[in-house]
Amino acid sequence: MKRNSLRIQRKRLSDQIIDNLISMIASGELKPGDKLPPEPELMEQFGVGRSSIRQAIGALELIGLITVRPGHGTHVTDSHDKVQAKSIGWSLLTIGHDK
């Protein structure tokens, strides 16, 4: 057995948050138009710091799953039929980041 095959791959915290939020959108737990909790609540929910939350929110906004409006909050934008395509796109973007 190759020794490299035993390595455990790591994921950045922000990538794990993104995966969780995409799953919540895909499952319908978060629906289009829903407002995400504020940063401090997300920090507590995921047990991470503000920078990890901001990185995740920025990436989800970049791929179009959420919109961020200062003073109004962060809202889910996409319908469920697009979530699968978006999450596949996200998976392709993160290939190689697990090293």
C-alpha positions as CSV (number, residue, x, y, z in Angstrom):
1,M,0.0,0.0,0.0
2,K,1.3,3.4,-0.9
3,R,2.1,5.6,2.1
4,N,0.5,8.7,0.4
5,S,-2.8,7.0,0.3
6,L,-3.0,7.1,4.1
7,R,-2.8,10.9,4.3
8,I,-5.8,12.6,5.8
9,Q,-6.8,15.6,3.7
10,R,-7.5,18.9,5.5
11,K,-10.0,21.5,4.5
12,R,-9.8,25.2,5.4
13,L,-12.4,26.2,8.0
14,S,-14.0,28.6,5.5
15,D,-14.4,25.7,3.0
16,Q,-16.1,23.6,5.6
17,I,-18.5,26.5,6.4
18,I,-19.3,26.9,2.7
19,D,-20.0,23.2,2.3
20,N,-22.4,23.4,5.3
21,L,-24.2,26.4,4.0
22,I,-24.5,25.0,0.5
23,S,-26.0,21.8,2.1
24,M,-28.5,23.9,4.1
25,I,-29.6,25.7,0.9
26,A,-29.8,22.5,-1.1
27,S,-31.8,20.8,1.6
28,G,-34.3,23.6,1.9
29,E,-33.3,24.5,5.4
30,L,-32.3,27.9,4.0
31,K,-34.7,29.0,1.3
32,P,-34.4,31.8,-1.3
33,G,-34.9,35.1,0.4
34,D,-34.0,33.8,3.9
35,K,-31.8,36.0,5.9
36,L,-28.6,34.4,7.3
37,P,-27.8,34.9,11.0
38,P,-25.5,37.8,11.7
39,E,-21.7,37.1,11.8
40,P,-21.4,36.7,15.6
41,E,-24.2,34.1,15.6
42,L,-22.6,32.3,12.7
43,M,-19.2,32.4,14.5
44,E,-20.8,30.7,17.5
45,Q,-22.8,28.2,15.4
46,F,-19.7,27.0,13.6
47,G,-17.2,27.6,16.4
48,V,-14.9,29.7,14.2
49,G,-13.5,33.2,14.1
50,R,-14.8,36.2,12.1
51,S,-12.3,35.9,9.3
52,S,-13.4,32.3,8.5
53,I,-17.1,33.5,8.3
54,R,-16.2,36.4,6.1
55,Q,-14.2,34.3,3.7
56,A,-17.1,31.8,3.4
57,I,-19.7,34.6,2.9
58,G,-17.4,36.2,0.3
59,A,-17.1,33.0,-1.6
60,L,-20.8,32.3,-1.5
61,E,-21.5,35.8,-2.7
62,L,-19.0,35.4,-5.5
63,I,-20.7,32.3,-6.8
64,G,-24.1,33.9,-6.5
65,L,-25.8,31.9,-3.8
66,I,-26.1,34.9,-1.4
67,T,-26.2,38.6,-1.5
68,V,-24.7,40.9,1.2
69,R,-26.3,44.3,1.7
70,P,-24.7,46.4,4.5
71,G,-27.4,47.4,7.0
72,H,-29.8,44.8,5.5
73,G,-28.0,41.5,6.1
74,T,-27.1,38.5,4.0
75,H,-29.8,36.7,2.1
76,V,-30.1,33.5,0.1
77,T,-30.5,34.4,-3.6
78,D,-30.7,31.2,-5.7
79,S,-33.5,28.8,-6.3
80,H,-32.8,25.1,-5.5
81,D,-32.5,24.1,-9.1
82,K,-29.3,26.2,-9.4
83,V,-27.7,25.1,-6.1
84,Q,-26.5,21.8,-7.4
85,A,-24.7,23.4,-10.4
86,K,-23.3,26.1,-8.1
87,S,-22.0,23.6,-5.6
88,I,-20.4,21.5,-8.3
89,G,-18.7,24.7,-9.5
90,W,-17.6,25.4,-5.9
91,S,-16.1,21.8,-5.7
92,L,-14.2,22.4,-8.9
93,L,-12.8,25.7,-7.5
94,T,-11.6,24.1,-4.4
95,I,-9.8,21.1,-6.0
96,G,-6.2,21.1,-4.7
97,H,-6.9,23.4,-1.7
98,D,-7.2,20.4,0.6
99,K,-3.4,19.8,0.5
